[in-house]
Amino acid sequence: MSQGKGTQGRRRELIVLSALHCFTRHGFHQTSMRHIATEAKVSLGNLYNYFTGKGEIIKEIAGLESQEQSVLISTLEQQQPLAAIQKFAAIYLEQLSQPDRIKLTVEIIAECTRDPEIALIFADNQRTITSALTTTITRGIQSGDIRQDIQSEILAELIIDGIEGFAMRKSLFSDTSTTGHGLIQLLLTLLKNTEK
Protein backbone atom coordinates (compact mmCIF):
# COMPACT_ATOMS: atom_id res chain seq x y z
CA MET A 1 0.00 0.00 0.00
CA SER A 2 1.10 3.57 -0.59
CA GLN A 3 2.69 5.40 2.29
CA GLY A 4 1.35 8.77 3.28
CA LYS A 5 -2.30 7.90 2.71
CA GLY A 6 -4.78 8.15 5.52
CA THR A 7 -6.81 5.20 6.75
CA GLN A 8 -9.65 5.98 4.34
CA GLY A 9 -7.25 6.19 1.39
CA ARG A 10 -5.65 2.87 2.30
CA ARG A 11 -9.05 1.25 2.78
CA ARG A 12 -10.23 2.54 -0.60
CA GLU A 13 -7.07 1.20 -2.23
CA LEU A 14 -7.58 -2.18 -0.52
CA ILE A 15 -11.14 -2.33 -1.83
CA VAL A 16 -10.00 -1.60 -5.38
CA LEU A 17 -7.26 -4.26 -5.16
CA SER A 18 -9.79 -6.72 -3.79
CA ALA A 19 -12.19 -5.90 -6.63
CA LEU A 20 -9.39 -6.47 -9.15
CA HIS A 21 -8.77 -9.92 -7.66
CA CYS A 22 -12.48 -10.74 -7.76
CA PHE A 23 -12.93 -9.47 -11.33
CA THR A 24 -10.00 -11.54 -12.61
CA ARG A 25 -11.07 -14.64 -10.69
CA HIS A 26 -14.85 -14.58 -11.22
CA GLY A 27 -15.48 -12.03 -13.98
CA PHE A 28 -17.11 -8.64 -13.67
CA HIS A 29 -20.73 -9.77 -13.78
CA GLN A 30 -20.24 -12.79 -11.55
CA THR A 31 -18.57 -10.64 -8.89
CA SER A 32 -20.98 -9.10 -6.43
CA MET A 33 -20.35 -6.22 -4.06
CA ARG A 34 -20.56 -8.85 -1.30
CA HIS A 35 -17.66 -10.77 -2.92
CA ILE A 36 -15.60 -7.59 -2.96
CA ALA A 37 -16.45 -6.79 0.67
CA THR A 38 -15.48 -10.31 1.74
CA GLU A 39 -12.19 -10.16 -0.19
CA ALA A 40 -11.41 -6.72 1.31
CA LYS A 41 -12.44 -7.89 4.79
CA VAL A 42 -14.92 -5.03 5.22
CA SER A 43 -18.63 -5.13 5.86
CA LEU A 44 -20.94 -4.69 2.90
CA GLY A 45 -22.31 -1.50 4.46
CA ASN A 46 -18.80 -0.11 4.89
CA LEU A 47 -17.99 -0.95 1.27
CA TYR A 48 -20.90 1.23 0.15
CA ASN A 49 -19.37 4.12 2.12
CA TYR A 50 -16.52 4.04 -0.37
CA PHE A 51 -18.18 2.96 -3.65
CA THR A 52 -21.82 3.03 -4.73
CA GLY A 53 -21.37 0.02 -7.01
CA LYS A 54 -19.07 -1.92 -9.30
CA GLY A 55 -19.31 0.76 -11.98
CA GLU A 56 -17.73 3.27 -9.64
CA ILE A 57 -14.94 0.80 -8.86
CA ILE A 58 -14.31 0.35 -12.60
CA LYS A 59 -14.03 4.13 -12.91
CA GLU A 60 -11.42 4.10 -10.16
CA ILE A 61 -9.55 1.36 -12.07
CA ALA A 62 -9.62 3.60 -15.16
CA GLY A 63 -8.04 6.34 -13.05
CA LEU A 64 -5.31 3.95 -11.94
CA GLU A 65 -4.71 2.97 -15.57
CA SER A 66 -4.33 6.65 -16.40
CA GLN A 67 -1.70 7.04 -13.67
CA GLU A 68 0.15 3.97 -14.99
CA GLN A 69 0.11 5.47 -18.47
CA SER A 70 1.85 8.59 -17.23
CA VAL A 71 5.03 6.48 -16.87
CA LEU A 72 4.73 5.45 -20.51
CA ILE A 73 4.10 9.02 -21.63
CA SER A 74 7.12 10.21 -19.66
CA THR A 75 9.23 7.59 -21.43
CA LEU A 76 8.07 8.88 -24.80
CA GLU A 77 8.87 12.48 -23.92
CA GLN A 78 12.34 11.99 -22.46
CA GLN A 79 14.25 10.17 -25.19
CA GLN A 80 15.08 10.27 -28.88
CA PRO A 81 12.06 9.04 -30.86
CA LEU A 82 13.21 5.53 -31.88
CA ALA A 83 14.73 4.79 -28.47
CA ALA A 84 11.59 6.16 -26.80
CA ILE A 85 9.30 3.99 -28.94
CA GLN A 86 11.45 0.93 -28.24
CA LYS A 87 11.34 1.55 -24.47
CA PHE A 88 7.60 2.37 -24.60
CA ALA A 89 6.89 -0.90 -26.44
CA ALA A 90 8.97 -2.95 -24.00
CA ILE A 91 7.37 -1.42 -20.89
CA TYR A 92 3.83 -1.59 -22.29
CA LEU A 93 4.28 -5.17 -23.41
CA GLU A 94 5.62 -6.13 -19.98
CA GLN A 95 2.69 -4.43 -18.24
CA LEU A 96 0.16 -6.19 -20.44
CA SER A 97 1.81 -9.61 -20.36
CA GLN A 98 0.76 -10.47 -16.83
CA PRO A 99 -1.97 -13.17 -17.00
CA ASP A 100 -4.21 -11.42 -14.45
CA ARG A 101 -3.83 -8.16 -16.38
CA ILE A 102 -5.06 -9.84 -19.57
CA LYS A 103 -8.03 -11.37 -17.75
CA LEU A 104 -8.92 -7.97 -16.35
CA THR A 105 -8.49 -6.34 -19.78
CA VAL A 106 -10.89 -8.85 -21.33
CA GLU A 107 -13.43 -8.15 -18.57
CA ILE A 108 -13.10 -4.40 -19.05
CA ILE A 109 -13.46 -4.67 -22.83
CA ALA A 110 -16.60 -6.75 -22.38
CA GLU A 111 -18.01 -4.22 -19.89
CA CYS A 112 -17.21 -1.36 -22.27
CA THR A 113 -19.44 -3.01 -24.88
CA ARG A 114 -22.32 -2.95 -22.38
CA ASP A 115 -21.81 0.37 -20.60
CA PRO A 116 -21.13 3.45 -22.77
CA GLU A 117 -20.10 5.55 -19.75
CA ILE A 118 -17.34 3.11 -18.82
CA ALA A 119 -16.36 2.83 -22.50
CA LEU A 120 -15.88 6.62 -22.63
CA ILE A 121 -13.55 6.59 -19.62
CA PHE A 122 -11.30 3.88 -21.03
CA ALA A 123 -11.48 5.45 -24.53
CA ASP A 124 -10.12 8.65 -23.01
CA ASN A 125 -7.16 6.69 -21.60
CA GLN A 126 -6.61 5.14 -25.03
CA ARG A 127 -6.71 8.56 -26.74
CA THR A 128 -4.17 9.94 -24.27
CA ILE A 129 -1.61 7.20 -24.86
CA THR A 130 -2.21 7.25 -28.63
CA SER A 131 -1.73 11.03 -28.72
CA ALA A 132 1.58 10.80 -26.83
CA LEU A 133 2.84 8.08 -29.16
CA THR A 134 1.66 10.06 -32.21
CA THR A 135 3.65 13.08 -31.00
CA THR A 136 6.79 10.96 -30.61
CA ILE A 137 6.40 9.43 -34.07
CA THR A 138 5.91 12.93 -35.53
CA ARG A 139 9.13 14.07 -33.80
CA GLY A 140 10.90 11.09 -35.36
CA ILE A 141 9.59 11.93 -38.83
CA GLN A 142 10.63 15.57 -38.44
CA SER A 143 14.12 14.58 -37.29
CA GLY A 144 14.48 12.14 -40.18
CA ASP A 145 14.85 9.08 -37.92
CA ILE A 146 11.45 7.66 -38.89
CA ARG A 147 10.24 7.12 -42.43
CA GLN A 148 8.50 10.10 -44.00
CA ASP A 149 5.77 8.05 -45.74
CA ILE A 150 3.95 7.15 -42.52
CA GLN A 151 0.89 8.81 -40.99
CA SER A 152 1.77 9.29 -37.32
CA GLU A 153 -1.66 8.72 -35.77
CA ILE A 154 -2.47 5.60 -37.79
CA LEU A 155 0.95 4.18 -36.97
CA ALA A 156 0.49 4.97 -33.25
CA GLU A 157 -2.84 3.12 -33.23
CA LEU A 158 -1.28 0.19 -35.09
CA ILE A 159 1.62 -0.04 -32.62
CA ILE A 160 -0.71 0.00 -29.62
CA ASP A 161 -3.08 -2.52 -31.20
CA GLY A 162 -0.13 -4.74 -32.11
CA ILE A 163 1.29 -4.69 -28.58
CA GLU A 164 -2.11 -5.27 -26.96
CA GLY A 165 -3.04 -8.05 -29.39
CA PHE A 166 0.36 -9.70 -29.04
CA ALA A 167 0.16 -9.66 -25.23
CA MET A 168 -3.40 -10.98 -25.27
CA ARG A 169 -2.58 -13.82 -27.64
CA LYS A 170 0.55 -14.79 -25.69
CA SER A 171 -1.30 -14.87 -22.37
CA LEU A 172 -4.61 -16.40 -23.42
CA PHE A 173 -3.28 -19.03 -25.80
CA SER A 174 0.18 -19.68 -24.32
CA ASP A 175 1.68 -18.82 -27.70
CA THR A 176 5.45 -19.27 -27.58
CA SER A 177 6.09 -19.02 -31.31
CA THR A 178 7.31 -15.40 -31.12
CA THR A 179 8.83 -13.19 -28.47
CA GLY A 180 8.13 -9.65 -27.40
CA HIS A 181 11.72 -8.78 -28.30
CA GLY A 182 11.10 -10.00 -31.86
CA LEU A 183 7.95 -7.89 -32.12
CA ILE A 184 9.78 -4.77 -30.94
CA GLN A 185 12.71 -5.33 -33.32
CA LEU A 186 10.30 -5.79 -36.25
CA LEU A 187 8.54 -2.59 -35.26
CA LEU A 188 11.80 -0.63 -35.19
CA THR A 189 12.86 -2.07 -38.56
CA LEU A 190 9.58 -0.92 -40.10
CA LEU A 191 9.90 2.55 -38.56
CA LYS A 192 13.51 3.37 -39.37
CA ASN A 193 14.27 5.75 -42.14
CA THR A 194 16.72 3.74 -44.24
CA GLU A 195 17.42 6.72 -46.52
CA LYS A 196 19.10 8.73 -43.76
Backbone as CSV, one residue per row, in Angstrom:
resi,resn,N_x,N_y,N_z,CA_x,CA_y,CA_z,C_x,C_y,C_z
1,MET,0.826,-1.185,0.000,0.000,0.000,0.000,0.875,1.255,0.000
2,SER,0.361,2.319,-0.506,1.096,3.573,-0.590,1.250,4.186,0.791
3,GLN,2.465,4.699,1.034,2.690,5.397,2.291,2.148,6.808,2.168
4,GLY,1.814,7.399,3.270,1.350,8.773,3.275,-0.144,8.918,3.073
5,LYS,-0.842,7.828,2.855,-2.300,7.898,2.705,-2.921,7.681,4.063
6,GLY,-4.044,8.344,4.284,-4.776,8.152,5.519,-5.468,6.804,5.508
7,THR,-6.107,6.472,6.611,-6.811,5.202,6.749,-7.860,5.025,5.658
8,GLN,-8.619,6.083,5.368,-9.654,5.977,4.338,-9.041,5.731,2.965
9,GLY,-7.927,6.396,2.671,-7.247,6.190,1.388,-6.722,4.777,1.254
10,ARG,-6.156,4.245,2.334,-5.647,2.868,2.301,-6.790,1.871,2.165
11,ARG,-7.892,2.145,2.863,-9.054,1.253,2.784,-9.619,1.251,1.359
12,ARG,-9.716,2.419,0.780,-10.231,2.543,-0.595,-9.333,1.768,-1.569
13,GLU,-8.035,1.911,-1.395,-7.068,1.196,-2.232,-7.215,-0.314,-2.049
14,LEU,-7.386,-0.758,-0.810,-7.577,-2.180,-0.524,-8.837,-2.710,-1.207
15,ILE,-9.888,-1.921,-1.183,-11.141,-2.334,-1.826,-10.939,-2.474,-3.331
16,VAL,-10.241,-1.534,-3.941,-9.996,-1.603,-5.380,-9.150,-2.827,-5.713
17,LEU,-8.096,-3.072,-4.928,-7.260,-4.257,-5.161,-8.072,-5.542,-4.994
18,SER,-8.926,-5.563,-4.009,-9.788,-6.723,-3.787,-10.748,-6.914,-4.955
19,ALA,-11.299,-5.824,-5.462,-12.189,-5.899,-6.627,-11.433,-6.434,-7.835
20,LEU,-10.210,-5.968,-8.024,-9.395,-6.473,-9.147,-9.215,-7.987,-9.057
21,HIS,-8.924,-8.469,-7.855,-8.774,-9.919,-7.660,-10.075,-10.643,-7.992
22,CYS,-11.178,-10.110,-7.511,-12.480,-10.739,-7.765,-12.834,-10.709,-9.247
23,PHE,-12.598,-9.583,-9.908,-12.929,-9.472,-11.328,-12.107,-10.459,-12.163
24,THR,-10.825,-10.624,-11.828,-9.996,-11.544,-12.609,-10.318,-13.005,-12.291
25,ARG,-10.755,-13.264,-11.089,-11.066,-14.640,-10.688,-12.459,-15.073,-11.129
26,HIS,-13.461,-14.197,-10.974,-14.853,-14.582,-11.216,-15.483,-13.901,-12.426
27,GLY,-14.864,-12.833,-12.929,-15.477,-12.033,-13.984,-16.247,-10.879,-13.378
28,PHE,-16.460,-9.846,-14.167,-17.111,-8.644,-13.669,-18.546,-8.916,-13.234
29,HIS,-19.310,-9.572,-14.093,-20.729,-9.769,-13.780,-20.969,-10.827,-12.709
30,GLN,-20.076,-11.765,-12.579,-20.242,-12.793,-11.550,-19.772,-12.310,-10.177
31,THR,-19.042,-11.203,-10.154,-18.568,-10.640,-8.890,-19.639,-9.715,-8.321
32,SER,-20.016,-9.971,-7.098,-20.985,-9.095,-6.428,-20.235,-8.150,-5.486
33,MET,-20.934,-7.132,-5.044,-20.347,-6.224,-4.055,-20.029,-7.008,-2.774
34,ARG,-20.821,-8.012,-2.477,-20.557,-8.851,-1.302,-19.231,-9.599,-1.461
35,HIS,-18.957,-10.121,-2.671,-17.658,-10.775,-2.924,-16.506,-9.811,-2.639
36,ILE,-16.661,-8.593,-3.142,-15.596,-7.593,-2.964,-15.422,-7.261,-1.484
37,ALA,-16.519,-7.097,-0.772,-16.450,-6.793,0.666,-15.751,-7.922,1.417
38,THR,-16.095,-9.154,1.084,-15.477,-10.311,1.744,-13.980,-10.338,1.460
39,GLU,-13.613,-10.146,0.202,-12.195,-10.158,-0.188,-11.430,-9.044,0.529
40,ALA,-12.054,-7.875,0.665,-11.405,-6.724,1.306,-11.479,-6.776,2.834
41,LYS,-12.250,-7.746,3.343,-12.438,-7.889,4.787,-13.068,-6.629,5.405
42,VAL,-14.110,-6.138,4.711,-14.917,-5.025,5.224,-16.377,-5.450,5.149
43,SER,-17.200,-4.807,5.938,-18.627,-5.126,5.864,-19.194,-4.561,4.561
44,LEU,-20.289,-5.157,4.127,-20.941,-4.687,2.903,-21.365,-3.223,3.055
45,GLY,-21.908,-2.880,4.207,-22.308,-1.498,4.458,-21.132,-0.542,4.382
46,ASN,-19.996,-0.950,4.936,-18.801,-0.114,4.892,-18.298,0.042,3.456
47,LEU,-18.398,-1.024,2.668,-17.987,-0.951,1.265,-18.760,0.146,0.538
48,TYR,-20.064,0.219,0.802,-20.899,1.230,0.149,-20.577,2.649,0.617
49,ASN,-19.853,2.795,1.721,-19.371,4.119,2.119,-18.275,4.622,1.182
50,TYR,-17.619,3.694,0.511,-16.517,4.041,-0.375,-16.930,4.055,-1.849
51,PHE,-17.769,3.095,-2.251,-18.180,2.958,-3.647,-19.664,2.618,-3.709
52,THR,-20.378,3.276,-4.607,-21.822,3.029,-4.729,-22.137,1.761,-5.511
53,GLY,-21.160,1.235,-6.230,-21.370,0.023,-7.010,-20.124,-0.347,-7.789
54,LYS,-20.222,-1.440,-8.539,-19.070,-1.922,-9.303,-18.661,-0.925,-10.386
55,GLY,-19.631,-0.233,-10.963,-19.308,0.756,-11.985,-18.375,1.836,-11.469
56,GLU,-18.598,2.251,-10.243,-17.732,3.269,-9.641,-16.330,2.714,-9.391
57,ILE,-16.252,1.430,-9.050,-14.936,0.804,-8.863,-14.201,0.733,-10.201
58,ILE,-14.920,0.398,-11.265,-14.313,0.354,-12.599,-13.779,1.733,-12.979
59,LYS,-14.507,2.774,-12.630,-14.034,4.133,-12.913,-12.734,4.413,-12.165
60,GLU,-12.654,3.934,-10.944,-11.424,4.095,-10.160,-10.273,3.337,-10.828
61,ILE,-10.563,2.152,-11.355,-9.550,1.363,-12.067,-9.075,2.122,-13.301
62,ALA,-9.994,2.782,-13.998,-9.616,3.598,-15.158,-8.666,4.720,-14.739
63,GLY,-8.926,5.305,-13.575,-8.044,6.339,-13.054,-6.657,5.798,-12.747
64,LEU,-6.599,4.584,-12.216,-5.308,3.946,-11.941,-4.569,3.650,-13.242
65,GLU,-5.320,3.224,-14.260,-4.710,2.967,-15.568,-4.111,4.258,-16.120
66,SER,-4.814,5.351,-15.933,-4.334,6.647,-16.399,-3.020,7.021,-15.704
67,GLN,-2.933,6.761,-14.412,-1.697,7.039,-13.667,-0.558,6.160,-14.188
68,GLU,-0.854,4.894,-14.467,0.147,3.970,-14.990,0.641,4.449,-16.358
69,GLN,-0.265,4.991,-17.153,0.109,5.471,-18.475,1.037,6.674,-18.406
70,SER,0.984,7.420,-17.331,1.852,8.594,-17.225,3.320,8.193,-17.267
71,VAL,3.661,6.994,-16.787,5.030,6.481,-16.869,5.405,6.260,-18.334
72,LEU,4.481,5.684,-19.095,4.730,5.450,-20.514,4.890,6.768,-21.269
73,ILE,4.043,7.716,-20.958,4.097,9.017,-21.631,5.419,9.719,-21.308
74,SER,5.840,9.629,-20.064,7.116,10.212,-19.657,8.263,9.588,-20.443
75,THR,8.213,8.288,-20.648,9.233,7.585,-21.432,9.283,8.131,-22.853
76,LEU,8.124,8.370,-23.433,8.066,8.877,-24.803,8.612,10.290,-24.921
77,GLU,8.477,11.078,-23.883,8.875,12.484,-23.923,10.345,12.708,-23.619
78,GLN,11.005,11.745,-22.980,12.342,11.994,-22.461,13.480,11.437,-23.303
79,GLN,13.190,10.795,-24.413,14.250,10.173,-25.188,14.116,10.509,-26.661
80,GLN,15.156,10.154,-27.424,15.083,10.270,-28.876,13.948,9.373,-29.361
81,PRO,13.273,9.752,-30.448,12.058,9.037,-30.862,12.170,7.514,-30.992
82,LEU,13.144,6.994,-31.715,13.214,5.533,-31.884,13.513,4.825,-30.569
83,ALA,14.429,5.384,-29.783,14.732,4.794,-28.468,13.511,4.873,-27.559
84,ALA,12.788,5.984,-27.635,11.592,6.158,-26.805,10.517,5.147,-27.186
85,ILE,10.306,4.953,-28.478,9.298,3.994,-28.937,9.696,2.572,-28.538
86,GLN,10.975,2.257,-28.643,11.450,0.928,-28.235,11.202,0.698,-26.745
87,LYS,11.536,1.684,-25.916,11.336,1.548,-24.470,9.847,1.505,-24.134
88,PHE,9.062,2.365,-24.778,7.605,2.366,-24.602,7.044,0.974,-24.894
89,ALA,7.410,0.408,-26.037,6.887,-0.900,-26.440,7.280,-1.979,-25.430
90,ALA,8.516,-1.943,-24.961,8.972,-2.955,-23.997,8.220,-2.832,-22.670
91,ILE,8.067,-1.623,-22.168,7.367,-1.420,-20.892,5.892,-1.786,-21.029
92,TYR,5.250,-1.322,-22.098,3.827,-1.585,-22.294,3.571,-3.077,-22.462
93,LEU,4.426,-3.728,-23.219,4.276,-5.171,-23.412,4.452,-5.921,-22.091
94,GLU,5.409,-5.504,-21.298,5.623,-6.130,-19.983,4.407,-5.928,-19.081
95,GLN,3.870,-4.711,-19.058,2.686,-4.431,-18.235,1.512,-5.321,-18.646
96,LEU,1.323,-5.456,-19.942,0.157,-6.190,-20.444,0.334,-7.706,-20.423
97,SER,1.547,-8.176,-20.245,1.811,-9.609,-20.362,1.516,-10.410,-19.103
98,GLN,1.107,-9.755,-18.052,0.755,-10.469,-16.828,-0.585,-11.160,-17.031
99,PRO,-0.708,-12.459,-16.746,-1.974,-13.170,-16.998,-3.197,-12.527,-16.336
100,ASP,-3.072,-12.069,-15.099,-4.207,-11.421,-14.447,-4.574,-10.114,-15.135
101,ARG,-3.574,-9.428,-15.666,-3.826,-8.164,-16.378,-4.647,-8.432,-17.635
102,ILE,-4.324,-9.496,-18.348,-5.061,-9.838,-19.566,-6.496,-10.222,-19.216
103,LYS,-6.667,-11.006,-18.165,-8.025,-11.373,-17.751,-8.845,-10.130,-17.421
104,LEU,-8.237,-9.204,-16.705,-8.923,-7.969,-16.353,-9.229,-7.151,-17.609
105,THR,-8.283,-7.083,-18.524,-8.492,-6.344,-19.779,-9.678,-6.903,-20.548
106,VAL,-9.771,-8.220,-20.629,-10.888,-8.855,-21.330,-12.201,-8.493,-20.639
107,GLU,-12.231,-8.524,-19.317,-13.435,-8.154,-18.569,-13.820,-6.693,-18.818
108,ILE,-12.830,-5.818,-18.837,-13.101,-4.396,-19.052,-13.613,-4.162,-20.474
109,ILE,-12.999,-4.815,-21.447,-13.460,-4.669,-22.834,-14.914,-5.119,-22.941
110,ALA,-15.222,-6.247,-22.335,-16.599,-6.747,-22.375,-17.553,-5.752,-21.715
111,GLU,-17.147,-5.186,-20.584,-18.012,-4.224,-19.893,-18.166,-2.934,-20.706
112,CYS,-17.125,-2.545,-21.416,-17.206,-1.356,-22.270,-18.235,-1.538,-23.383
113,THR,-18.427,-2.773,-23.832,-19.436,-3.010,-24.877,-20.851,-2.884,-24.326
114,ARG,-21.002,-3.015,-23.005,-22.318,-2.947,-22.379,-22.630,-1.596,-21.754
115,ASP,-21.599,-0.867,-21.346,-21.805,0.370,-20.604,-21.069,1.522,-21.293
116,PRO,-21.774,2.360,-22.029,-21.131,3.455,-22.766,-20.354,4.425,-21.882
117,GLU,-20.802,4.629,-20.648,-20.099,5.552,-19.751,-18.711,5.011,-19.400
118,ILE,-18.633,3.730,-19.116,-17.338,3.109,-18.824,-16.473,3.098,-20.082
119,ALA,-17.095,2.826,-21.229,-16.356,2.834,-22.496,-15.708,4.199,-22.739
120,LEU,-16.426,5.277,-22.426,-15.877,6.620,-22.625,-14.649,6.872,-21.758
121,ILE,-14.673,6.386,-20.534,-13.546,6.589,-19.615,-12.300,5.881,-20.142
122,PHE,-12.457,4.629,-20.541,-11.299,3.884,-21.034,-10.874,4.384,-22.417
123,ALA,-11.824,4.867,-23.227,-11.479,5.446,-24.525,-10.624,6.695,-24.337
124,ASP,-10.917,7.467,-23.297,-10.117,8.655,-23.009,-8.680,8.255,-22.681
125,ASN,-8.506,7.197,-21.890,-7.158,6.692,-21.603,-6.458,6.285,-22.891
126,GLN,-7.189,5.597,-23.766,-6.611,5.136,-25.034,-6.205,6.334,-25.905
127,ARG,-7.040,7.361,-25.956,-6.712,8.563,-26.736,-5.457,9.251,-26.190
128,THR,-5.323,9.275,-24.886,-4.171,9.940,-24.269,-2.867,9.251,-24.654
129,ILE,-2.846,7.935,-24.545,-1.615,7.201,-24.858,-1.333,7.237,-26.359
130,THR,-2.388,7.181,-27.173,-2.214,7.252,-28.627,-1.678,8.619,-29.034
131,SER,-2.183,9.675,-28.419,-1.728,11.030,-28.719,-0.251,11.206,-28.379
132,ALA,0.169,10.689,-27.233,1.578,10.804,-26.833,2.478,10.045,-27.807
133,LEU,2.058,8.857,-28.212,2.845,8.077,-29.161,2.860,8.759,-30.529
134,THR,1.736,9.322,-30.938,1.660,10.063,-32.209,2.655,11.220,-32.215
135,THR,2.726,11.947,-31.118,3.654,13.079,-31.003,5.098,12.613,-31.142
136,THR,5.429,11.487,-30.530,6.793,10.956,-30.608,7.120,10.514,-32.031
137,ILE,6.187,9.856,-32.681,6.401,9.433,-34.069,6.594,10.658,-34.957
138,THR,5.790,11.691,-34.755,5.914,12.928,-35.533,7.290,13.559,-35.322
139,ARG,7.772,13.558,-34.083,9.128,14.073,-33.800,10.171,13.275,-34.581
140,GLY,9.967,11.941,-34.634,10.901,11.090,-35.362,10.874,11.344,-36.864
141,ILE,9.715,11.608,-37.398,9.590,11.929,-38.825,10.278,13.262,-39.107
142,GLN,10.035,14.241,-38.250,10.631,15.567,-38.436,12.149,15.540,-38.322
143,SER,12.668,14.671,-37.449,14.123,14.584,-37.293,14.769,13.714,-38.363
144,GLY,13.948,13.007,-39.130,14.479,12.142,-40.182,14.811,10.736,-39.710
145,ASP,14.564,10.419,-38.438,14.852,9.082,-37.916,13.796,8.060,-38.310
146,ILE,12.565,8.535,-38.528,11.453,7.656,-38.890,11.025,7.986,-40.312
147,ARG,10.651,6.969,-41.031,10.237,7.117,-42.432,9.230,8.250,-42.610
148,GLN,9.349,8.956,-43.704,8.495,10.102,-44.001,7.125,9.705,-44.554
149,ASP,6.998,8.474,-45.047,5.775,8.047,-45.741,4.750,7.409,-44.802
150,ILE,4.816,7.762,-43.535,3.947,7.151,-42.525,3.059,8.230,-41.909
151,GLN,1.786,7.910,-41.721,0.892,8.808,-40.990,1.026,8.489,-39.499
152,SER,1.432,9.481,-38.735,1.775,9.286,-37.322,0.649,8.662,-36.509
153,GLU,-0.564,9.196,-36.615,-1.660,8.717,-35.769,-2.059,7.282,-36.108
154,ILE,-2.123,6.971,-37.385,-2.473,5.600,-37.786,-1.405,4.631,-37.299
155,LEU,-0.136,5.031,-37.431,0.948,4.176,-36.969,0.896,3.993,-35.448
156,ALA,0.597,5.064,-34.713,0.493,4.966,-33.249,-0.596,3.965,-32.861
157,GLU,-1.744,4.070,-33.510,-2.835,3.122,-33.230,-2.423,1.696,-33.566
158,LEU,-1.729,1.521,-34.673,-1.282,0.194,-35.092,-0.281,-0.395,-34.092
159,ILE,0.641,0.427,-33.609,1.625,-0.039,-32.622,0.916,-0.489,-31.344
160,ILE,0.007,0.350,-30.852,-0.708,0.004,-29.620,-1.544,-1.257,-29.819
161,ASP,-2.277,-1.322,-30.925,-3.085,-2.516,-31.199,-2.205,-3.758,-31.321
162,GLY,-1.048,-3.608,-31.957,-0.129,-4.737,-32.107,0.386,-5.237,-30.768
163,ILE,0.786,-4.316,-29.901,1.290,-4.692,-28.575,0.187,-5.347,-27.755
164,GLU,-0.997,-4.728,-27.745,-2.106,-5.270,-26.957,-2.533,-6.640,-27.488
165,GLY,-2.650,-6.768,-28.801,-3.039,-8.051,-29.390,-1.999,-9.126,-29.145
166,PHE,-0.733,-8.765,-29.279,0.365,-9.705,-29.040,0.323,-10.214,-27.597
167,ALA,0.197,-9.281,-26.648,0.161,-9.661,-25.229,-1.047,-10.543,-24.931
168,MET,-2.187,-10.198,-25.509,-3.399,-10.981,-25.268,-3.243,-12.403,-25.824
169,ARG,-2.755,-12.501,-27.031,-2.578,-13.820,-27.641,-1.579,-14.665,-26.851
170,LYS,-0.474,-14.058,-26.451,0.545,-14.791,-25.689,-0.023,-15.310,-24.374
171,SER,-0.784,-14.482,-23.682,-1.302,-14.865,-22.371,-2.470,-15.831,-22.458
172,LEU,-3.407,-15.568,-23.352,-4.609,-16.397,-23.417,-4.371,-17.755,-24.064
173,PHE,-3.467,-17.795,-25.043,-3.280,-19.030,-25.797,-1.914,-19.665,-25.584
174,SER,-1.154,-19.158,-24.623,0.184,-19.682,-24.325,1.025,-19.824,-25.588
175,ASP,0.953,-18.823,-26.437,1.681,-18.824,-27.700,3.155,-18.533,-27.433
176,THR,4.016,-19.457,-27.781,5.451,-19.268,-27.576,6.196,-19.166,-28.903
177,SER,5.452,-19.013,-29.994,6.091,-19.016,-31.309,6.909,-17.746,-31.576
178,THR,6.564,-16.646,-30.940,7.313,-15.405,-31.122,7.541,-14.760,-29.756
179,THR,8.520,-13.866,-29.730,8.827,-13.190,-28.469,8.514,-11.709,-28.579
180,GLY,8.352,-11.084,-27.440,8.133,-9.650,-27.405,9.315,-8.901,-27.996
181,HIS,10.518,-9.403,-27.754,11.719,-8.775,-28.305,11.658,-8.786,-29.829
182,GLY,11.225,-9.906,-30.402,11.097,-9.999,-31.856,10.093,-9.010,-32.407
183,LEU,8.975,-8.851,-31.705,7.951,-7.887,-32.122,8.516,-6.468,-32.112
184,ILE,9.226,-6.124,-31.064,9.780,-4.768,-30.940,10.837,-4.520,-32.014
185,GLN,11.693,-5.499,-32.286,12.711,-5.334,-33.324,12.075,-5.162,-34.700
186,LEU,11.013,-5.931,-34.983,10.298,-5.787,-36.248,9.699,-4.389,-36.359
187,LEU,9.124,-3.923,-35.287,8.539,-2.591,-35.256,9.589,-1.528,-35.578
188,LEU,10.739,-1.621,-34.951,11.799,-0.634,-35.190,12.311,-0.703,-36.626
189,THR,12.420,-1.903,-37.170,12.857,-2.068,-38.560,11.883,-1.391,-39.513
190,LEU,10.585,-1.541,-39.249,9.576,-0.920,-40.105,9.574,0.605,-39.984
191,LEU,9.917,1.107,-38.802,9.898,2.555,-38.561,11.115,3.288,-39.112
192,LYS,12.271,2.671,-39.056,13.515,3.366,-39.368,13.538,3.913,-40.774
193,ASN,14.056,5.122,-40.850,14.267,5.753,-42.143,15.581,5.212,-42.685
194,THR,15.519,4.367,-43.686,16.722,3.741,-44.243,17.427,4.650,-45.221
195,GLU,16.821,5.774,-45.574,17.422,6.718,-46.522,18.296,7.738,-45.831
196,LYS,18.323,7.730,-44.523,19.099,8.726,-43.760,20.548,8.327,-43.705
